[in-house]
Amino acid sequence: MAKIAGMTEVALSRFFRARTGKTFVDTLNDLRLGNATRMLIDTTHSITEIAYKCGFNNMSNFNRIFKKKKDCTPKEFRQSYAASGKRTFI
């Protein structure tokens, strides 16, 4: 992303944070988690497959970030939506 913007990684990070109040990586992870939550609700793909499809290269990292942002594990999230029958997107 920095190369596309013609900036160094540090400069892009500072610019991004100054404009949004969030780091580039936090914003990217939020987008990835949004896609992952949709896939957990709408597909029967394994959690591992969903994590990799959404850009996470490490399952423990995916689980940690998911739990931090959603207050539950991806498995618990999927089970709660399967049990409730809800189709509301977060």
Phi and psi in radians as a Rosetta constraint file:
Dihedral C 1 N 2 CA 2 C 2 CIRCULARHARMONIC -1.073 0.35
Dihedral N 2 CA 2 C 2 N 3 CIRCULARHARMONIC -0.722 0.35
Dihedral C 2 N 3 CA 3 C 3 CIRCULARHARMONIC -1.105 0.35
Dihedral N 3 CA 3 C 3 N 4 CIRCULARHARMONIC -0.733 0.35
Dihedral C 3 N 4 CA 4 C 4 CIRCULARHARMONIC -1.079 0.35
Dihedral N 4 CA 4 C 4 N 5 CIRCULARHARMONIC -0.677 0.35
Dihedral C 4 N 5 CA 5 C 5 CIRCULARHARMONIC -1.393 0.35
Dihedral N 5 CA 5 C 5 N 6 CIRCULARHARMONIC -0.129 0.35
Dihedral C 5 N 6 CA 6 C 6 CIRCULARHARMONIC 1.230 0.35
Dihedral N 6 CA 6 C 6 N 7 CIRCULARHARMONIC 0.589 0.35
Dihedral C 6 N 7 CA 7 C 7 CIRCULARHARMONIC -2.259 0.35
Dihedral N 7 CA 7 C 7 N 8 CIRCULARHARMONIC 2.850 0.35
Dihedral C 7 N 8 CA 8 C 8 CIRCULARHARMONIC -1.330 0.35
Dihedral N 8 CA 8 C 8 N 9 CIRCULARHARMONIC 2.839 0.35
Dihedral C 8 N 9 CA 9 C 9 CIRCULARHARMONIC -1.066 0.35
Dihedral N 9 CA 9 C 9 N 10 CIRCULARHARMONIC -0.705 0.35
Dihedral C 9 N 10 CA 10 C 10 CIRCULARHARMONIC -1.135 0.35
Dihedral N 10 CA 10 C 10 N 11 CIRCULARHARMONIC -0.771 0.35
Dihedral C 10 N 11 CA 11 C 11 CIRCULARHARMONIC -1.114 0.35
Dihedral N 11 CA 11 C 11 N 12 CIRCULARHARMONIC -0.740 0.35
Dihedral C 11 N 12 CA 12 C 12 CIRCULARHARMONIC -1.104 0.35
Dihedral N 12 CA 12 C 12 N 13 CIRCULARHARMONIC -0.761 0.35
Dihedral C 12 N 13 CA 13 C 13 CIRCULARHARMONIC -1.044 0.35
Dihedral N 13 CA 13 C 13 N 14 CIRCULARHARMONIC -0.803 0.35
Dihedral C 13 N 14 CA 14 C 14 CIRCULARHARMONIC -1.141 0.35
Dihedral N 14 CA 14 C 14 N 15 CIRCULARHARMONIC -0.761 0.35
Dihedral C 14 N 15 CA 15 C 15 CIRCULARHARMONIC -1.064 0.35
Dihedral N 15 CA 15 C 15 N 16 CIRCULARHARMONIC -0.832 0.35
Dihedral C 15 N 16 CA 16 C 16 CIRCULARHARMONIC -1.078 0.35
Dihedral N 16 CA 16 C 16 N 17 CIRCULARHARMONIC -0.801 0.35
Dihedral C 16 N 17 CA 17 C 17 CIRCULARHARMONIC -1.167 0.35
Dihedral N 17 CA 17 C 17 N 18 CIRCULARHARMONIC -0.657 0.35
Dihedral C 17 N 18 CA 18 C 18 CIRCULARHARMONIC -1.119 0.35
Dihedral N 18 CA 18 C 18 N 19 CIRCULARHARMONIC -0.594 0.35
Dihedral C 18 N 19 CA 19 C 19 CIRCULARHARMONIC -1.500 0.35
Dihedral N 19 CA 19 C 19 N 20 CIRCULARHARMONIC -0.580 0.35
Dihedral C 19 N 20 CA 20 C 20 CIRCULARHARMONIC -1.954 0.35
Dihedral N 20 CA 20 C 20 N 21 CIRCULARHARMONIC -0.338 0.35
Dihedral C 20 N 21 CA 21 C 21 CIRCULARHARMONIC 1.424 0.35
Dihedral N 21 CA 21 C 21 N 22 CIRCULARHARMONIC -0.027 0.35
Dihedral C 21 N 22 CA 22 C 22 CIRCULARHARMONIC -2.208 0.35
Dihedral N 22 CA 22 C 22 N 23 CIRCULARHARMONIC 2.701 0.35
Dihedral C 22 N 23 CA 23 C 23 CIRCULARHARMONIC -1.320 0.35
Dihedral N 23 CA 23 C 23 N 24 CIRCULARHARMONIC 2.798 0.35
Dihedral C 23 N 24 CA 24 C 24 CIRCULARHARMONIC -1.045 0.35
Dihedral N 24 CA 24 C 24 N 25 CIRCULARHARMONIC -0.749 0.35
Dihedral C 24 N 25 CA 25 C 25 CIRCULARHARMONIC -1.130 0.35
Dihedral N 25 CA 25 C 25 N 26 CIRCULARHARMONIC -0.715 0.35
Dihedral C 25 N 26 CA 26 C 26 CIRCULARHARMONIC -1.085 0.35
Dihedral N 26 CA 26 C 26 N 27 CIRCULARHARMONIC -0.737 0.35
Dihedral C 26 N 27 CA 27 C 27 CIRCULARHARMONIC -1.131 0.35
Dihedral N 27 CA 27 C 27 N 28 CIRCULARHARMONIC -0.770 0.35
Dihedral C 27 N 28 CA 28 C 28 CIRCULARHARMONIC -1.069 0.35
Dihedral N 28 CA 28 C 28 N 29 CIRCULARHARMONIC -0.762 0.35
Dihedral C 28 N 29 CA 29 C 29 CIRCULARHARMONIC -1.120 0.35
Dihedral N 29 CA 29 C 29 N 30 CIRCULARHARMONIC -0.653 0.35
Dihedral C 29 N 30 CA 30 C 30 CIRCULARHARMONIC -1.082 0.35
Dihedral N 30 CA 30 C 30 N 31 CIRCULARHARMONIC -0.737 0.35
Dihedral C 30 N 31 CA 31 C 31 CIRCULARHARMONIC -1.131 0.35
Dihedral N 31 CA 31 C 31 N 32 CIRCULARHARMONIC -0.754 0.35
Dihedral C 31 N 32 CA 32 C 32 CIRCULARHARMONIC -1.098 0.35
Dihedral N 32 CA 32 C 32 N 33 CIRCULARHARMONIC -0.724 0.35
Dihedral C 32 N 33 CA 33 C 33 CIRCULARHARMONIC -1.163 0.35
Dihedral N 33 CA 33 C 33 N 34 CIRCULARHARMONIC -0.624 0.35
Dihedral C 33 N 34 CA 34 C 34 CIRCULARHARMONIC -1.053 0.35
Dihedral N 34 CA 34 C 34 N 35 CIRCULARHARMONIC -0.786 0.35
Dihedral C 34 N 35 CA 35 C 35 CIRCULARHARMONIC -1.123 0.35
Dihedral N 35 CA 35 C 35 N 36 CIRCULARHARMONIC -0.724 0.35
Dihedral C 35 N 36 CA 36 C 36 CIRCULARHARMONIC -1.113 0.35
Dihedral N 36 CA 36 C 36 N 37 CIRCULARHARMONIC -0.751 0.35
Dihedral C 36 N 37 CA 37 C 37 CIRCULARHARMONIC -1.113 0.35
Dihedral N 37 CA 37 C 37 N 38 CIRCULARHARMONIC -0.689 0.35
Dihedral C 37 N 38 CA 38 C 38 CIRCULARHARMONIC -1.085 0.35
Dihedral N 38 CA 38 C 38 N 39 CIRCULARHARMONIC -0.746 0.35
Dihedral C 38 N 39 CA 39 C 39 CIRCULARHARMONIC -1.200 0.35
Dihedral N 39 CA 39 C 39 N 40 CIRCULARHARMONIC -0.607 0.35
Dihedral C 39 N 40 CA 40 C 40 CIRCULARHARMONIC -1.116 0.35
Dihedral N 40 CA 40 C 40 N 41 CIRCULARHARMONIC -0.605 0.35
Dihedral C 40 N 41 CA 41 C 41 CIRCULARHARMONIC -1.401 0.35
Dihedral N 41 CA 41 C 41 N 42 CIRCULARHARMONIC -0.761 0.35
Dihedral C 41 N 42 CA 42 C 42 CIRCULARHARMONIC -1.656 0.35
Dihedral N 42 CA 42 C 42 N 43 CIRCULARHARMONIC -0.207 0.35
Dihedral C 42 N 43 CA 43 C 43 CIRCULARHARMONIC -2.207 0.35
Dihedral N 43 CA 43 C 43 N 44 CIRCULARHARMONIC 2.982 0.35
Dihedral C 43 N 44 CA 44 C 44 CIRCULARHARMONIC -1.904 0.35
Dihedral N 44 CA 44 C 44 N 45 CIRCULARHARMONIC 0.243 0.35
Dihedral C 44 N 45 CA 45 C 45 CIRCULARHARMONIC -1.039 0.35
Dihedral N 45 CA 45 C 45 N 46 CIRCULARHARMONIC 2.650 0.35
Dihedral C 45 N 46 CA 46 C 46 CIRCULARHARMONIC -1.178 0.35
Dihedral N 46 CA 46 C 46 N 47 CIRCULARHARMONIC 2.754 0.35
Dihedral C 46 N 47 CA 47 C 47 CIRCULARHARMONIC -1.093 0.35
Dihedral N 47 CA 47 C 47 N 48 CIRCULARHARMONIC -0.662 0.35
Dihedral C 47 N 48 CA 48 C 48 CIRCULARHARMONIC -1.073 0.35
Dihedral N 48 CA 48 C 48 N 49 CIRCULARHARMONIC -0.816 0.35
Dihedral C 48 N 49 CA 49 C 49 CIRCULARHARMONIC -1.066 0.35
Dihedral N 49 CA 49 C 49 N 50 CIRCULARHARMONIC -0.741 0.35
Dihedral C 49 N 50 CA 50 C 50 CIRCULARHARMONIC -1.093 0.35
Dihedral N 50 CA 50 C 50 N 51 CIRCULARHARMONIC -0.786 0.35
Dihedral C 50 N 51 CA 51 C 51 CIRCULARHARMONIC -1.007 0.35
Dihedral N 51 CA 51 C 51 N 52 CIRCULARHARMONIC -0.825 0.35
Dihedral C 51 N 52 CA 52 C 52 CIRCULARHARMONIC -1.191 0.35
Dihedral N 52 CA 52 C 52 N 53 CIRCULARHARMONIC -0.677 0.35
Dihedral C 52 N 53 CA 53 C 53 CIRCULARHARMONIC -1.126 0.35
Dihedral N 53 CA 53 C 53 N 54 CIRCULARHARMONIC -0.491 0.35
Dihedral C 53 N 54 CA 54 C 54 CIRCULARHARMONIC -1.582 0.35
Dihedral N 54 CA 54 C 54 N 55 CIRCULARHARMONIC 0.058 0.35
Dihedral C 54 N 55 CA 55 C 55 CIRCULARHARMONIC 1.747 0.35
Dihedral N 55 CA 55 C 55 N 56 CIRCULARHARMONIC 0.085 0.35
Dihedral C 55 N 56 CA 56 C 56 CIRCULARHARMONIC -1.539 0.35
Dihedral N 56 CA 56 C 56 N 57 CIRCULARHARMONIC 2.254 0.35
Dihedral C 56 N 57 CA 57 C 57 CIRCULARHARMONIC -1.703 0.35
Dihedral N 57 CA 57 C 57 N 58 CIRCULARHARMONIC 0.022 0.35
Dihedral C 57 N 58 CA 58 C 58 CIRCULARHARMONIC -2.545 0.35
Dihedral N 58 CA 58 C 58 N 59 CIRCULARHARMONIC 2.127 0.35
Dihedral C 58 N 59 CA 59 C 59 CIRCULARHARMONIC -1.134 0.35
Dihedral N 59 CA 59 C 59 N 60 CIRCULARHARMONIC -0.677 0.35
Dihedral C 59 N 60 CA 60 C 60 CIRCULARHARMONIC -1.160 0.35
Dihedral N 60 CA 60 C 60 N 61 CIRCULARHARMONIC -0.622 0.35
Dihedral C 60 N 61 CA 61 C 61 CIRCULARHARMONIC -1.146 0.35
Dihedral N 61 CA 61 C 61 N 62 CIRCULARHARMONIC -0.781 0.35
Dihedral C 61 N 62 CA 62 C 62 CIRCULARHARMONIC -1.035 0.35
Dihedral N 62 CA 62 C 62 N 63 CIRCULARHARMONIC -0.858 0.35
Dihedral C 62 N 63 CA 63 C 63 CIRCULARHARMONIC -1.076 0.35
Dihedral N 63 CA 63 C 63 N 64 CIRCULARHARMONIC -0.731 0.35
Dihedral C 63 N 64 CA 64 C 64 CIRCULARHARMONIC -1.122 0.35
Dihedral N 64 CA 64 C 64 N 65 CIRCULARHARMONIC -0.843 0.35
Dihedral C 64 N 65 CA 65 C 65 CIRCULARHARMONIC -1.147 0.35
Dihedral N 65 CA 65 C 65 N 66 CIRCULARHARMONIC -0.734 0.35
Dihedral C 65 N 66 CA 66 C 66 CIRCULARHARMONIC -1.046 0.35
Dihedral N 66 CA 66 C 66 N 67 CIRCULARHARMONIC -0.850 0.35
Dihedral C 66 N 67 CA 67 C 67 CIRCULARHARMONIC -1.122 0.35
Dihedral N 67 CA 67 C 67 N 68 CIRCULARHARMONIC -0.660 0.35
Dihedral C 67 N 68 CA 68 C 68 CIRCULARHARMONIC -1.119 0.35
Dihedral N 68 CA 68 C 68 N 69 CIRCULARHARMONIC -0.726 0.35
Dihedral C 68 N 69 CA 69 C 69 CIRCULARHARMONIC -1.468 0.35
Dihedral N 69 CA 69 C 69 N 70 CIRCULARHARMONIC -0.597 0.35
Dihedral C 69 N 70 CA 70 C 70 CIRCULARHARMONIC -1.899 0.35
Dihedral N 70 CA 70 C 70 N 71 CIRCULARHARMONIC -0.067 0.35
Dihedral C 70 N 71 CA 71 C 71 CIRCULARHARMONIC 1.073 0.35
Dihedral N 71 CA 71 C 71 N 72 CIRCULARHARMONIC 0.410 0.35
Dihedral C 71 N 72 CA 72 C 72 CIRCULARHARMONIC -2.789 0.35
Dihedral N 72 CA 72 C 72 N 73 CIRCULARHARMONIC 2.879 0.35
Dihedral C 72 N 73 CA 73 C 73 CIRCULARHARMONIC -1.386 0.35
Dihedral N 73 CA 73 C 73 N 74 CIRCULARHARMONIC 2.840 0.35
Dihedral C 73 N 74 CA 74 C 74 CIRCULARHARMONIC -1.004 0.35
Dihedral N 74 CA 74 C 74 N 75 CIRCULARHARMONIC -0.668 0.35
Dihedral C 74 N 75 CA 75 C 75 CIRCULARHARMONIC -1.110 0.35
Dihedral N 75 CA 75 C 75 N 76 CIRCULARHARMONIC -0.802 0.35
Dihedral C 75 N 76 CA 76 C 76 CIRCULARHARMONIC -1.097 0.35
Dihedral N 76 CA 76 C 76 N 77 CIRCULARHARMONIC -0.693 0.35
Dihedral C 76 N 77 CA 77 C 77 CIRCULARHARMONIC -1.058 0.35
Dihedral N 77 CA 77 C 77 N 78 CIRCULARHARMONIC -0.859 0.35
Dihedral C 77 N 78 CA 78 C 78 CIRCULARHARMONIC -1.090 0.35
Dihedral N 78 CA 78 C 78 N 79 CIRCULARHARMONIC -0.768 0.35
Dihedral C 78 N 79 CA 79 C 79 CIRCULARHARMONIC -1.120 0.35
Dihedral N 79 CA 79 C 79 N 80 CIRCULARHARMONIC -0.675 0.35
Dihedral C 79 N 80 CA 80 C 80 CIRCULARHARMONIC -1.153 0.35
Dihedral N 80 CA 80 C 80 N 81 CIRCULARHARMONIC -0.623 0.35
Dihedral C 80 N 81 CA 81 C 81 CIRCULARHARMONIC -1.344 0.35
Dihedral N 81 CA 81 C 81 N 82 CIRCULARHARMONIC -0.583 0.35
Dihedral C 81 N 82 CA 82 C 82 CIRCULARHARMONIC -1.179 0.35
Dihedral N 82 CA 82 C 82 N 83 CIRCULARHARMONIC -0.697 0.35
Dihedral C 82 N 83 CA 83 C 83 CIRCULARHARMONIC -1.260 0.35
Dihedral N 83 CA 83 C 83 N 84 CIRCULARHARMONIC -0.649 0.35
Dihedral C 83 N 84 CA 84 C 84 CIRCULARHARMONIC -1.504 0.35
Dihedral N 84 CA 84 C 84 N 85 CIRCULARHARMONIC -0.388 0.35
Dihedral C 84 N 85 CA 85 C 85 CIRCULARHARMONIC 1.308 0.35
Dihedral N 85 CA 85 C 85 N 86 CIRCULARHARMONIC 0.130 0.35
Dihedral C 85 N 86 CA 86 C 86 CIRCULARHARMONIC -1.221 0.35
Dihedral N 86 CA 86 C 86 N 87 CIRCULARHARMONIC 2.639 0.35
Dihedral C 86 N 87 CA 87 C 87 CIRCULARHARMONIC -2.198 0.35
Dihedral N 87 CA 87 C 87 N 88 CIRCULARHARMONIC 0.395 0.35
Dihedral C 87 N 88 CA 88 C 88 CIRCULARHARMONIC -1.366 0.35
Dihedral N 88 CA 88 C 88 N 89 CIRCULARHARMONIC 2.310 0.35
Dihedral C 88 N 89 CA 89 C 89 CIRCULARHARMONIC -1.586 0.35
Dihedral N 89 CA 89 C 89 N 90 CIRCULARHARMONIC 2.473 0.35
